[in-house]
Amino acid sequence: MFRNRKINVLKNLANLQFALVLLLVIEFLISLGTFIEQNQSVNFYKENYPELYPMFGFLTWKIIIFLNWDKIYRSWSFFLVLFLFGSSLVACTFTTQIPSIKAFKSWKFLTRKLMQSEVLVTEILNLGTLNSFAFNVNIRHYHLFFQSQRGYAYAGLLGRIAPIFVHFSIIAALFSFTLGLFVEYFAQESLPRGELGHIQNILDSGTGSYVSQNVAYRVNNFWITYTQNSKADQFYSDLSLFDSKGNEFSRKILFVNEPFVFENIFIYQTDWELFGLKLHVKEGQDFQISLKRVNEGTNQFWLGFIPLDQGRQTIVLKNLRGDFVVYDEMGILNNEVRIGYFIYDNRNFQVLVLDLISSSGLQLKSDVSVNSVYFSFFFLIVSVYVSFVAYSQIWCVESGIYVQLVGVANRSVLFFQDDFRKIVKRSRIHGNQ
């Protein structure tokens, strides 16, 4: 009785309709995770999904938090659906696909009359052409077997086995993805140019993740290239990695869509910011002033103030190339300068603009399962293509002075019919010689 229940459970899990429903649920949850911002604070969802104006009439921040839709890829419901889908694939593989291999490899001699709907082509040869038929079938890459007065040939067995590898590759991808959710971490850092830093600002991490502190990084330099319209084109960071002894062991210039990869740690260039300005007074004193970003439509600039005894100077930075304009207390333009130039006031007081204090925004992500996920999908693509190989079968039965031929194929019907006719034609030609 227990065995029968076990078989029924496996059959229900292996049911194609059940697997398709699970696949649709997975697609829905992934789409939901794309639509709803993930891993944000509660205040973020309160501001964007308020109870007073629910999205679509029902979606509020309370529903999102209660159903774990703010962390949907780590929610119990998402793991449950993945587990059921993987179990369905495993059940189908071991109850249907693997047992079918033995059936495909067995010698299926014609013991019954095939239904007319099963037959694609049929022909009759003279008995004397049987050896010629066997030769031509063999050179067309068929495996031919004879027993008494019956023969059986098949080709394209790989196309029947490939669905098993499709299942295994999907299962491997699901396992790798699930493993990655437990061991990955995601961090966001903003590091001033020339300073060392460690991975500290962890935004999201799995329960089994480990953040190594044996590696430090330094932004040696940061710059931006601009288009002809003075729009930011690309961000670049010259990044170095150091071991626990302070020795540099790797260095690379990274930019958007070109990460720095080191031992499953991916460092991406994201954003940038200006903190301040380094200045030098003529008497020899160096000091810094802070800069504040001001957004005006699609344009942005940075505003700072130079406190001098002669009066406060307002400095406005247009871009990271170091183009400044300086105004006095009355708002009158005094200077247009660049980095390395002096700022003069009405009393001929000089301040040298030394450098910008900029920071590079870095996104750090660690996931040891990335390579296995990529390999699983590569194997999935290959096995899907192989599964389209046609599985063809030909039977021959001796009947008096004639040999009856019957052929079927599961796909590429026209190609099989043409191939079958070529075999028959060459068999008759060679058999009559």
N, C-alpha and C positions, 0 to 999 in steps of 0.2 A: 504493500500500500504506500509506504514511504517512497519507494522507487517510482511508482506511478505519479505521485505528487511532484517529485523532483523532475521527472520528464515533462510534466505539464508546465511547471514553472519555467524550465528552459525553453520550451516551445513558445510560451507567451513572450519571454524576453527576446527570442529570436524572430518574433513576428515583424514583418517588414513595415506594416502600418504603424505599429508601436514605435519603431525606430524613427520613422518619418515624423511622427508627432513630437518625439523628443528633440529631433533636429530643428523643427520649427520653434520649439520653446527656447532652445539654445540661441537661435538666430534672434528671437524676440528679446531675450535678456541682453545679448550683445548690443543690439540696436538701442535698447534702453540705456545701457551703460555709455553709449556714444552720445545720446541725446542729453542725459542728465550728467552734469559735471561731477567728477569723481574725486573723493578724498579731500573735500573742502570742509571748512569749519561749519559748525551749526549756525552761526550768525550769517554765513554766506547763503545758506538755504533759506533762512528766515527772510532775508532781504529779497531773494530772487523768486521764492515760492511762498509768498505770504498767504495766510489763511483768509484774509479779507478778499483777495482776488486770486482764487485758485486757478491754476493753469488747466485748460480743458474742462473746467468746472469741478474738478475733484483733486487735482494733484497739488498738494501742499507740502510744506517742509516736514510736517508731522508724519505724513504717509511715507515720505522718502526715508526718514530716519527709522521709522518702525519696521519697514520692509527691507532695511539695509540696502536701499538703492543708492545710497551715497558711497557704498563700497561693494558694489554689486558683484565684482569678480572675486570677492572674498566671502560672499554671503553663503550661508548653509544651503539655500535653495539652488544657487548656481552649482555648488559642489555636488549636490544630490542629483541634479539633472545630468551633469557630466558623468557621474558614477553609473547612473541607469543606462545612459547611452553607451558607455564603454562596456557595461555588462551585456547589453543587447548585442553588440558586435562580437564579443567573446563567445556568447551562446550560439550565435549564428555561425561563427567560424567552426566551432567544434561539433555542432549538431548537424550542420548542413554542408558547409564548404569542404572541410577535411574528409568526411566520409565519401563525398562525391569524387575525390581523386581516385580512389580504388575502382569506382565504377567506370570512370573515364579511361583508366589504364587497362581494364579488363577486355578480353576478346569478346566482342559482342556479335557473335555469329547470328545470322538471321534465322530465328526459330519460329517467327510468326509473320503473318502478312501485314505489312505496314499499312496504316490508314492512308487514304489518298491525300489528306491534308498534310501528312508528314513527308511525303515524297516530293522532292524538288525536280529530279531528273531520273529518267529510266531509259535503258538501252538494252539491246540484245546482240551478243557477239557469237560468232561461230566458236565451237569448242577448240579448234586449232589455234585460235588467237589468244588463248588464256595466258601462255607464257609471255607473249608480247605485251599483254595487258599488265601482268605483274611487273615487267621491266619498266614500262612507262609510268606506272603508279609510283614505283620506287624513285625514279629520277625526278618526280614532282614532289619529293620529300614527304611521301606518305609512309606510314608504318603498316606493312601488310602481313597478315597471318592467314594460313590455310589450315583447314581441318576437314578431312574427308572431302566432300563435294561442295564445301562452302568456304568463302573467303571474306575477310573483313580488313578494311584499311581506314586509318584515321590520320589527320594532320591538324596542327594548330592546338595541341594540348595545352601549350603555354597560355593561350587565351582563356582556357577554362580554369587554370590554376591561379591566374593573376588576381581575381577577386579576393582570394585569401590574403595575398600580400597587400591589397588595398585595405582590407580590414586591419591587418597588423600595423600598417603605417598610420592609420587613423588612431588606433589604440595607443601607439607609441607617441603620437603628437599630443593626444589628450593627457597621457601620463606626464610627458615632459612639461606641458603647459601647467598642469596642476602642481608639479614639483617646483616649477619656477615661482608660483604664487607663495609658496612656503619659504623659499630661500632668497628671494630677491629683495632688494631695498632700493629706495629712490631718494636722492638728496638734491638740494638746491643750494649753491654757494655763490656768494659775491665776494671776490677777492681783489683787493687793491693791487695795482701793478707793483711788482718787486717784492711782495711779501709772501711768506710761507703760510700754508694752511693745511688742515686735516679735514676729513669728512666728519661733519658735526651736525649740520642742519638736515636731519633725517625727516622727510615728509611722510614716507610710507615704507613699511617693511613687513616681511613675512615673519611668522613665529620662529622659523628656523634660520633666519638670516644672521650673518656675521659681518660686522664692519671692522676691517683691519685698520689699526692705527699705526702700523709699521711703515706706511707710505705717506709721505707729505708731497705737496705740489706747490709750485710757485709760478705766478704769471710774470714772465720776464718782460713781456711787452704786450700792448694791446693797441690796435688801430682799426680804422674804418676806411673803406674805399667808397667813393661817391660817384654817382652818375654825372652826366653833363648838366643835369638839372639840379645838381646839389642835393640829391636824395641819397640816403644811405643805401649802398649796394651790397656790401658784405662786411661781416665782422670777423676779425682775426685775433687769435691769442697765441702768443709764443709761450708754450707751457712746458715746464720741466718737472720730472718726478724724482724724488729723493728717498733713499732708504733710511732706516732707523739711525744710521751713523752720519747722516747728512751728506752722503755721496750721491751725486746725480747719476742716474743710470738710464734715463730715457728722456728724450726731448722731441717735441713736435709742434708744428704750427697747425692749429685746428681752426675750423670755421664752420659755419652753418652747413649741416648735412655731411660734414667730414669729421667724425669723432676721433678721439684719442682712445685706442683700445689697449688695455693692459690687464691680463689675467682675468678675463670675464668682467672687467670694469669698463664701462663705456662713459667717456667724458664728452659731453656735447657743449658746443658754444650756443648760448641762448641769448641773453640780453647784455646790456652794459649800462654803466652809470658814471656820472661825474660827481665827485664829492667836493672837490675844492681846487684851489689854485695856489701854487708856490710862488712867492714873490721875494724880491731882494731889494732892500733899501740901500741907497748910495753909501751910507755910512758903514755898511757891512752886516747889517742885521737881516736875517731871513725870517719870514713868517708865512703863515698860511691863512687863507680865507675860505670859507665854505661857499658852495654854489648851490642854488636851488633851481630845480627844473620847473619851467613854466610852459604849459601846453596851451597853444592858441590854435584851435582847429586841428589841422593836420600838421601844423608847424610846431616846433618846440625850440626853446632857447634856455640858457642858464643865466641866472642873475646873482650877482655878488656885490659886496660893498668893501671898499678899502678905507679903513678908519685912519685918517691922517690929521695931524695937528692943524694943517691949513684948511681942513674941511673934508667932508666925506665924498669919496668918488664912487660912482656907480659903474660897475663893469658888466657888460652883457656879452656872453659867449654865444656865437651863432652855430658853431659846429665843432666837432672834435679835431678839426684841422688847426684850430687855434686862432680863429679870426675873432677879434674883440673890438668892441666899441666902448668908449669911456665917456661918461657924462659927469658934469659937476653937480653941486647941490641944487642949482637952479634948473637942471635938466637940459643944459646946453652941451652939445657935443664938443668934447675936447680933443679926443684922439681916436684914431683907428689903428690898432696895433696887432701884432702877431707874437707868438712865443719867441723869446729871445730879444724883444724890443723893449725900449723904455717907455714908461708912461710919464708925461710931463703935466704939471698943473700950471696955473697962472703965475706962480712964484718960481717956476723953473725947478720944482722939486721932482727928483727922478725916482721911479720905482721900476725895477727890472722884472719882467714876467719870465719866470724860470721854466715852469712846467705845469701841466695839468695833473691833478690827482684823480685818476680814473680807476674804475674797477671793471672786471670782466665777470659776467654772469655765466656760471657753469652749472650744468645739470649732470649729475653722476648717477649711473644706474648699474647695478650688478645683478646678473642673472646667469647662473651656471648652466641653465637648460637651453640657452639660445641656440647653441650649435646642434643639439639633439632635435630641437623643434624644426630647424631649417632642414636637417637631414631627413626627418620624418616626412615633411612636405615634399621634398625632392623625390623621395622614394614613392610617395603617394602619386605624384604626377607621372612618374615612369610606369608604375604598375597600372594606373588607369589607362595609359596609352596601350600597354601590352594587352590589357583585357579586351581591347577591340580587335585582337587577332581572331579571325574566323576559325571556328572548330568544324571541320568537315569530315564526313563519314561516307564510305562507299562499301556496299555489300555486293558480293557476287555468288550466285547459286547455279551449279551445273544442272541442266535439265535436258537429258538426251544429248543431242548434238549441238545444243545451244548453251550459252552462258547468259543468264539474266543479271543485269547491273542495276542497282538502285543507289541513289545518292541523296544526302541531306546536308544542310549547313545551317548554323544558327545565325549567321550574318554574312554580309557581302555576297548575297545570293547570285547576283548577275555575274560576278567574278567567278564564283564556284561553278555555275552552269557553263560558262565559257571554258574553264579549265577542264571540266568533266568531258565536254565534247572534244577537246583537243586530245585527251587521253584515249578516248574511244577511236577517234580518227587515226591516230598514230598506231594504235593497236591493230586496226584493220589493215593499214598499209604494210606494217612490218609482218603481220601474221600471214599475209598473202604472198610474201616474197619467198 
